Amino acid sequence: MGINFTLIGQMITFILFVGVTMKYIWPPMMKAMQERQKKIADGLEAAARGERSLELAKQKTAKMLKEARGESAGLIEQANHRSVQIVDTAKKQARDEGAKIVNNAKLEIDQMSRRARDGLRSEVSNLSILIASKILAKEIDAKAHDQLIQDLMSEIEHG
């Protein structure tokens, strides 16, 4: 079997086919593949940027949460401190008010005590005058005098 024209024709056709393909089909196909490759690379780069920005957002969120927790802890501490101050102020005011009430009660007791003493003095002086007048009204007898004093003393103690 020798090389015949059919084989040569097929080779020429194949070479022409490869030549036409290389000149007209291959460049647009390569261009399309390069564009697709570029789109894929851009997509991968955008995904990487998205992951980095997501990580940065997570870090920022964590930092903001930490700051918010710190601020809330500070506010709670301030509120607790203020409540302690308010309680201390209320206690001091209550003590002051209690001291005023005690002082007023003492003054009132002193006044009542003075009034009672003055009343007792008045009664004692009246009783003394009464005793003296009864003693003088009776005859001056020591035995009767002692008996009268004893009666008046028991009357004072019981009445």
Contacts in CASP RR format, 6 or more apart in sequence:
PFRMAT RR
TARGET T0000
AUTHOR 0000-0000-0000
METHOD contacts of the structure
MODEL  1
MGINFTLIGQMITFILFVGVTMKYIWPPMMKAMQERQKKIADGLEAAARG
ERSLELAKQKTAKMLKEARGESAGLIEQANHRSVQIVDTAKKQARDEGAK
IVNNAKLEIDQMSRRARDGLRSEVSNLSILIASKILAKEIDAKAHDQLIQ
DLMSEIEHG
127 152 0 8 1.000
127 156 0 8 1.000
130 152 0 8 1.000
131 148 0 8 1.000
131 149 0 8 1.000
131 152 0 8 1.000
134 148 0 8 1.000
134 152 0 8 1.000
135 145 0 8 1.000
135 148 0 8 1.000
138 144 0 8 1.000
138 145 0 8 1.000
138 148 0 8 1.000
END
